[in-house]
Amino acid sequence: MSSNSNLPPQLGDQNKRILIACLALVTLMVGMAYAAVPLYDMFCRVTGYGGTTQRVEAADVPVVSGRKMNIRFDANTTQGLPWRFAPVQRSLDVKVGEQMLAFYEAKNFSGQTVTGTATFNVTPMKAGIYFNKIDCFCFTEQTLPAGKSVKMPVSFFVDPAIEEDPRLDDVKTITLSYTFFPSEPAQPAM
């Protein structure tokens, strides 16, 4: 019974402006939702916030110091990922600046090919900016056929600059933790 033809012309124009503003706001919000993850990831990598490690292309570490760190390795999977995921070694004692290689192993216990992606963090969080990964499997899809396993390397070092940061004088242990989650629906085995 009601129609816009009964409205004064100014009210109809006002409704159109409100509709356009709402659509623009929804479009902006969707765009920000897509941009949030990469922007947050970039922020964390630059600042080390949340225990995010630094990533380097090659280890050009000029100094290996006498200070030792115990690097612990942690592994988790999210619900819905039928994998066993664990570090091959639970911990390593390393000298600050020394490049090391550690391994994690994943095994698919399902009857289907499953693809997963890992995220990571470092604790204590304040040490994240000094923990440098040269090469790792994080943020790269790992596809495991049914019943298969894979060993995945992580190459890393603790930046010697950690010795110049008095906030980290008490840090003797750093934990590198990975969590795997499914990155796509499981595919039937062939």
Backbone bond lengths (Angstrom), bond angles and torsions (degrees), N, CA, C in turn:
res aa  C-N    CA-C-N  psi(-1)  N-CA   C-N-CA  omega(-1)  CA-C   N-CA-C  phi
1 M - - - 1.427 - - 1.515 110.63 -
2 S 1.351 116.87 -38.64 1.458 117.58 178.15 1.519 109.42 -87.88
3 S 1.290 116.17 146.04 1.457 121.32 177.68 1.511 108.19 -146.25
4 N 1.306 114.99 162.24 1.450 120.38 179.69 1.516 112.24 -68.15
5 S 1.321 117.47 -18.19 1.463 119.70 -179.46 1.523 111.51 -67.17
6 N 1.349 117.47 -22.19 1.460 120.75 178.46 1.529 112.06 -84.91
7 L 1.366 116.86 -9.54 1.457 120.91 -178.85 1.527 109.70 -83.41
8 P 1.309 115.21 150.36 1.466 118.05 172.91 1.531 109.04 -63.39
9 P 1.339 119.95 148.93 1.466 122.63 -177.15 1.532 112.96 -56.31
10 Q 1.347 118.78 -34.16 1.458 120.93 -179.33 1.529 111.06 -65.74
11 L 1.322 117.89 -37.84 1.458 122.27 -179.65 1.527 110.70 -68.18
12 G 1.313 119.22 -39.23 1.466 122.60 177.63 1.523 110.80 -63.40
13 D 1.350 117.46 -42.15 1.460 121.53 177.69 1.525 110.45 -65.78
14 Q 1.308 116.60 -37.91 1.461 121.08 179.36 1.527 110.17 -65.01
15 N 1.322 118.09 -41.20 1.466 121.67 177.81 1.526 110.87 -63.42
16 K 1.317 117.66 -38.90 1.471 120.96 178.30 1.535 110.27 -64.61
17 R 1.319 117.20 -42.14 1.469 120.87 178.85 1.531 110.48 -63.58
18 I 1.316 116.49 -41.32 1.472 120.12 178.43 1.527 110.18 -63.76
19 L 1.329 117.38 -43.03 1.464 121.83 178.59 1.525 110.34 -61.42
20 I 1.318 117.94 -45.34 1.467 121.87 179.83 1.528 109.86 -64.13
21 A 1.322 117.64 -42.28 1.462 121.27 178.58 1.530 110.79 -62.83
22 C 1.327 116.93 -41.96 1.473 120.56 179.00 1.528 111.03 -64.77
23 L 1.324 117.02 -42.94 1.471 120.76 178.63 1.527 110.51 -64.16
24 A 1.337 116.93 -40.66 1.465 120.28 178.02 1.533 110.35 -63.89
25 L 1.328 117.50 -40.58 1.456 121.85 179.07 1.533 111.19 -64.44
26 V 1.325 116.64 -43.49 1.468 120.48 178.50 1.524 109.91 -63.16
27 T 1.334 117.56 -43.27 1.463 121.60 178.54 1.527 110.52 -61.66
28 L 1.323 117.51 -43.68 1.458 121.85 177.86 1.527 111.04 -62.04
29 M 1.327 117.16 -42.56 1.467 120.77 -179.27 1.527 111.10 -65.19
30 V 1.334 117.75 -41.12 1.469 120.89 177.79 1.527 109.82 -63.92
31 G 1.327 116.33 -43.43 1.463 120.29 178.01 1.516 112.13 -61.38
32 M 1.312 117.15 -41.66 1.469 120.77 178.90 1.529 111.07 -67.76
33 A 1.320 117.29 -33.93 1.464 120.17 177.61 1.532 110.08 -63.17
34 Y 1.324 117.63 -41.87 1.461 120.57 178.12 1.523 111.53 -69.95
35 A 1.304 118.16 -34.12 1.463 122.01 -177.89 1.525 112.06 -81.50
36 A 1.318 119.04 -19.46 1.456 122.12 -173.62 1.528 112.88 -60.86
37 V 1.316 117.70 -45.19 1.459 120.31 -176.22 1.529 111.25 -65.00
38 P 1.345 119.55 -51.97 1.466 117.38 179.23 1.534 113.13 -64.42
39 L 1.325 118.25 -35.63 1.461 120.25 178.89 1.533 111.00 -67.31
40 Y 1.327 117.26 -41.71 1.459 121.09 178.05 1.529 110.21 -64.94
41 D 1.340 116.86 -42.45 1.455 121.29 178.60 1.526 110.26 -60.44
42 M 1.331 117.00 -44.43 1.456 121.16 179.05 1.537 110.60 -62.74
43 F 1.323 117.00 -44.06 1.463 121.43 178.04 1.531 110.63 -58.99
44 C 1.328 116.91 -46.38 1.460 120.91 -178.11 1.525 111.78 -65.48
45 R 1.329 117.33 -38.61 1.466 120.28 179.89 1.531 111.33 -66.77
46 V 1.302 116.89 -37.76 1.464 120.56 -178.75 1.519 111.17 -72.26
47 T 1.326 117.11 -41.53 1.461 120.97 -173.82 1.522 114.78 -97.23
48 G 1.347 117.62 -16.52 1.463 120.30 -174.15 1.514 112.08 77.75
49 Y 1.344 117.20 9.07 1.463 122.30 -178.31 1.523 110.56 -59.06
50 G 1.313 115.61 141.23 1.460 121.46 177.13 1.515 113.24 69.58
51 G 1.344 117.35 20.71 1.462 119.91 179.31 1.510 113.33 78.14
52 T 1.325 117.50 15.50 1.461 120.40 179.82 1.519 109.08 -70.72
53 T 1.311 115.36 128.78 1.457 120.32 -179.12 1.515 110.54 -79.12
54 Q 1.309 115.23 166.27 1.456 121.26 174.53 1.522 107.95 -91.70
55 R 1.320 115.53 150.06 1.461 120.08 179.11 1.520 107.50 -118.38
56 V 1.326 116.55 128.96 1.452 121.53 179.62 1.521 109.00 -122.82
57 E 1.319 115.91 153.88 1.467 120.59 -178.87 1.527 111.61 -78.05
58 A 1.312 116.96 -39.77 1.456 120.64 -179.68 1.516 108.24 -147.26
59 A 1.301 114.96 149.17 1.454 119.13 -179.44 1.518 108.93 -84.89
60 D 1.308 115.66 102.36 1.447 121.40 175.27 1.527 106.65 -114.43
61 V 1.318 114.87 61.72 1.454 121.21 -176.06 1.523 107.29 -94.99
62 P 1.332 116.78 111.68 1.452 119.74 -174.67 1.533 114.38 -74.18
63 V 1.331 118.09 -21.98 1.456 120.27 -171.20 1.526 110.81 -126.08
64 V 1.305 115.97 128.09 1.456 121.54 168.75 1.516 104.84 -110.06
65 S 1.322 115.42 118.63 1.467 118.80 -175.33 1.522 110.94 -93.78
66 G 1.311 114.78 176.04 1.455 120.63 177.90 1.526 113.03 -83.60
67 R 1.342 117.04 -12.48 1.468 120.18 -179.48 1.522 109.58 -69.26
68 K 1.310 114.96 130.31 1.469 119.81 -179.87 1.520 110.61 -104.49
69 M 1.308 114.50 147.86 1.465 123.02 175.83 1.522 107.70 -128.39
70 N 1.308 114.40 143.74 1.461 120.42 171.84 1.526 106.27 -97.02
71 I 1.325 116.28 117.85 1.462 121.35 178.31 1.522 107.15 -100.84
72 R 1.329 115.42 117.30 1.467 121.64 178.34 1.523 108.55 -99.10
73 F 1.314 116.20 149.52 1.458 122.07 -178.46 1.520 109.80 -120.17
74 D 1.323 115.53 131.72 1.461 122.65 -177.87 1.522 107.98 -126.07
75 A 1.323 116.86 146.96 1.468 121.33 -179.32 1.524 109.82 -141.07
76 N 1.332 115.78 137.32 1.464 122.64 179.73 1.519 109.60 -141.09
77 T 1.320 115.57 155.95 1.464 121.38 170.81 1.519 107.86 -128.45
78 T 1.317 115.25 148.51 1.454 118.61 177.28 1.519 109.42 -83.18
79 Q 1.322 114.21 161.25 1.455 119.67 177.91 1.518 108.67 -60.63
80 G 1.308 117.06 138.20 1.451 120.96 179.50 1.517 113.12 99.16
81 L 1.321 117.90 -5.04 1.463 121.02 176.55 1.530 107.08 -108.61
82 P 1.331 117.16 109.07 1.471 120.88 -174.05 1.529 112.81 -81.77
83 W 1.305 116.59 51.37 1.461 122.45 -179.49 1.516 110.82 -116.30
84 R 1.327 114.44 151.13 1.460 120.44 163.20 1.521 104.08 -99.33
85 F 1.300 117.39 125.57 1.455 122.53 -177.13 1.515 107.49 -131.03
86 A 1.333 116.71 123.21 1.465 119.83 -175.29 1.524 110.28 -153.16
87 P 1.327 116.45 153.46 1.468 118.62 173.33 1.525 109.31 -72.61
88 V 1.316 116.93 144.70 1.462 120.75 176.21 1.528 109.15 -69.91
89 Q 1.325 116.87 -39.00 1.458 122.30 175.11 1.523 107.73 -119.13
90 R 1.312 117.59 141.14 1.470 121.34 -177.37 1.528 112.37 -76.50
91 S 1.348 116.47 -31.82 1.462 119.03 -179.93 1.521 110.03 -159.33
92 L 1.326 114.72 161.51 1.464 122.58 175.24 1.521 108.16 -137.65
93 D 1.320 116.59 140.69 1.459 120.66 170.80 1.521 106.58 -94.75
94 V 1.337 116.15 123.83 1.463 121.20 -176.64 1.516 109.50 -130.28
95 K 1.317 115.55 153.62 1.455 121.24 172.26 1.517 107.84 -86.31
96 V 1.312 116.82 144.16 1.462 121.47 176.84 1.521 107.90 -59.28
97 G 1.339 116.33 129.12 1.457 122.80 -178.63 1.513 114.09 93.07
98 E 1.324 117.90 -13.32 1.464 121.99 -178.73 1.529 110.33 -80.60
99 Q 1.324 116.28 127.07 1.467 120.51 177.74 1.525 109.01 -77.37
100 M 1.346 115.29 130.81 1.463 120.50 -177.48 1.524 110.41 -129.04
101 L 1.312 114.86 162.25 1.452 122.35 178.35 1.527 108.20 -129.13
102 A 1.323 115.81 127.24 1.469 121.36 177.48 1.527 107.67 -126.76
103 F 1.334 116.32 162.27 1.459 120.53 -178.42 1.521 111.33 -129.66
104 Y 1.312 114.63 144.66 1.456 123.85 169.47 1.521 106.63 -116.56
105 E 1.341 116.18 154.84 1.460 120.54 178.41 1.519 109.44 -129.19
106 A 1.325 115.07 136.92 1.466 121.06 176.56 1.519 108.54 -124.70
107 K 1.328 115.38 140.49 1.465 120.73 176.24 1.514 108.55 -133.09
108 N 1.335 115.51 133.27 1.462 123.24 179.14 1.529 108.59 -89.58
109 F 1.327 116.58 115.43 1.461 121.10 -179.35 1.520 113.03 -95.34
110 S 1.317 117.88 2.44 1.458 119.78 -178.38 1.531 110.37 -89.58
111 G 1.304 116.36 174.60 1.458 122.83 175.98 1.523 111.60 -93.78
112 Q 1.324 116.50 16.30 1.460 121.21 -176.90 1.528 110.42 -131.06
113 T 1.324 115.20 156.65 1.455 119.95 170.67 1.522 107.58 -73.53
114 V 1.334 116.16 131.09 1.460 121.09 -176.87 1.533 108.76 -129.68
115 T 1.321 115.56 137.51 1.459 121.50 176.62 1.519 108.72 -111.29
116 G 1.333 115.22 132.16 1.456 120.54 179.22 1.516 111.00 -130.17
117 T 1.324 114.97 160.99 1.458 122.49 176.85 1.523 107.79 -132.11
118 A 1.328 115.88 140.81 1.463 120.13 -178.47 1.520 111.10 -107.53
119 T 1.319 114.63 142.97 1.459 121.74 167.86 1.530 106.37 -113.96
120 F 1.310 116.64 167.66 1.461 119.57 -174.49 1.516 110.78 -145.67
121 N 1.315 114.49 164.59 1.459 121.33 168.27 1.525 108.61 -158.10
122 V 1.317 114.83 170.43 1.454 122.06 -179.07 1.521 108.28 -126.80
123 T 1.329 116.13 138.89 1.457 120.45 171.04 1.522 107.74 -126.62
124 P 1.314 118.25 145.41 1.450 126.11 -1.59 1.528 110.61 -65.93
125 M 1.332 114.72 148.54 1.457 120.03 -175.12 1.518 112.88 -57.37
126 K 1.325 116.79 -34.18 1.461 119.89 -177.91 1.526 112.42 -65.67
127 A 1.338 118.06 -15.57 1.467 121.53 178.89 1.531 112.00 -89.53
128 G 1.313 117.79 -9.42 1.467 121.33 -176.04 1.511 113.90 -56.86
129 I 1.301 117.78 -37.50 1.459 120.91 -177.46 1.537 112.01 -69.05
130 Y 1.331 117.50 -19.62 1.461 121.57 -178.87 1.531 113.01 -101.10
131 F 1.324 116.90 -5.54 1.468 120.18 179.67 1.528 106.96 -94.94
132 N 1.329 116.53 113.38 1.463 122.26 -174.89 1.520 111.11 -109.24
133 K 1.319 115.43 124.34 1.458 120.80 175.53 1.527 108.04 -99.77
134 I 1.310 116.04 128.53 1.460 121.78 178.40 1.520 108.96 -88.58
135 D 1.322 115.73 -42.69 1.459 120.77 -179.32 1.520 108.26 -150.44
136 C 1.340 115.79 136.77 1.459 119.17 177.08 1.529 109.43 -158.61
137 F 1.296 114.85 174.36 1.463 122.53 -177.24 1.521 112.51 -94.30
138 C 1.317 117.72 -0.39 1.461 121.26 -176.17 1.529 110.83 -67.10
139 F 1.295 115.36 146.30 1.456 124.93 178.76 1.534 112.88 62.16
140 T 1.326 117.62 12.04 1.460 122.34 175.20 1.519 107.01 -115.07
141 E 1.312 116.54 128.32 1.462 118.77 -179.31 1.521 110.73 -63.43
142 Q 1.316 115.01 134.82 1.458 122.53 176.97 1.529 106.73 -116.14
143 T 1.318 116.56 119.73 1.461 120.97 -179.57 1.516 108.75 -106.95
144 L 1.332 114.89 124.60 1.458 120.86 179.25 1.521 109.86 -119.28
145 P 1.334 117.37 120.86 1.469 119.76 172.93 1.530 110.00 -65.59
146 A 1.309 115.93 163.27 1.471 121.77 -179.50 1.527 110.65 -53.43
147 G 1.351 115.56 129.80 1.455 121.73 175.22 1.520 115.70 75.91
148 K 1.302 119.75 -1.13 1.468 122.49 -176.72 1.526 111.31 -92.95
149 S 1.334 115.02 159.29 1.457 120.36 176.59 1.520 109.29 -131.79
150 V 1.319 115.13 163.06 1.459 121.19 179.95 1.525 108.71 -147.76
151 K 1.340 115.80 142.98 1.464 121.53 172.03 1.517 107.25 -99.79
152 M 1.338 115.22 133.51 1.459 121.16 -176.25 1.525 109.54 -121.86
153 P 1.343 117.19 123.84 1.462 120.23 -177.85 1.523 113.73 -85.49
154 V 1.321 114.69 154.15 1.453 123.52 172.23 1.529 106.37 -132.95
155 S 1.329 115.98 119.71 1.451 121.58 177.69 1.528 107.48 -105.02
156 F 1.332 117.38 130.26 1.466 119.86 -171.96 1.521 111.44 -153.69
157 F 1.320 116.18 169.23 1.459 123.98 168.26 1.523 108.82 -156.02
158 V 1.320 115.45 159.05 1.460 122.13 174.93 1.523 106.31 -97.53
159 D 1.326 115.79 123.05 1.462 121.98 -177.11 1.531 110.74 -61.95
160 P 1.338 117.53 129.87 1.465 120.29 178.09 1.532 113.63 -58.67
161 A 1.322 118.38 -18.85 1.469 121.05 177.35 1.527 111.90 -61.78
162 I 1.336 117.23 -14.96 1.473 120.72 178.05 1.528 110.27 -60.48
163 E 1.332 116.67 -29.07 1.461 120.55 -178.10 1.524 112.17 -71.44
164 E 1.326 117.30 -19.37 1.464 121.26 -179.44 1.523 112.60 -92.11
165 D 1.332 117.27 -2.44 1.458 121.82 -178.50 1.527 108.58 -102.88
166 P 1.336 117.43 105.47 1.471 119.66 -176.75 1.537 113.19 -63.41
167 R 1.340 117.97 -20.96 1.476 120.09 177.91 1.527 111.45 -66.68
168 L 1.338 117.01 -17.34 1.460 120.46 -176.27 1.522 113.57 -109.66
169 D 1.326 117.56 12.37 1.468 120.64 178.18 1.522 111.54 -60.36
170 D 1.329 116.90 -30.40 1.464 120.80 -177.81 1.529 113.48 -84.15
171 V 1.325 118.11 -8.15 1.472 121.06 -176.08 1.521 109.76 -81.00
172 K 1.307 114.56 118.24 1.467 121.52 177.91 1.533 111.15 -118.87
173 T 1.352 115.47 -17.78 1.462 121.58 -179.42 1.520 109.46 -131.73
174 I 1.326 115.43 133.98 1.464 122.36 174.92 1.522 106.72 -122.63
175 T 1.321 116.16 132.94 1.469 120.77 178.45 1.517 109.37 -108.74
176 L 1.329 115.84 124.91 1.462 123.16 174.07 1.521 106.93 -99.55
177 S 1.317 116.15 117.58 1.464 121.03 -174.73 1.527 110.26 -119.27
178 Y 1.326 116.35 131.42 1.465 122.71 176.25 1.522 109.51 -116.21
179 T 1.314 115.80 144.70 1.457 121.78 172.25 1.519 107.95 -128.37
180 F 1.339 115.93 123.87 1.466 121.63 176.91 1.514 109.13 -95.23
181 F 1.319 116.27 140.62 1.457 122.03 175.25 1.525 108.63 -137.38
182 P 1.337 117.85 153.63 1.472 119.43 179.85 1.528 110.07 -65.96
183 S 1.338 116.05 136.14 1.453 118.56 -179.15 1.521 112.70 -103.85
184 E 1.303 116.96 -8.36 1.470 120.65 175.57 1.531 107.83 -159.28
185 P 1.318 117.76 162.76 1.464 119.09 178.42 1.538 110.91 -60.73
186 A 1.316 115.38 146.45 1.460 120.80 179.26 1.518 110.68 -62.51
187 Q 1.335 115.77 142.29 1.463 122.76 179.15 1.527 109.23 -106.02
188 P 1.349 118.57 143.18 1.460 119.93 178.29 1.534 110.88 -63.32
189 A 1.332 116.51 146.50 1.463 121.38 177.06 1.512 110.02 -68.66
190 M 1.334 115.84 147.17 1.488 120.16 -179.91 1.477 111.24 -110.67
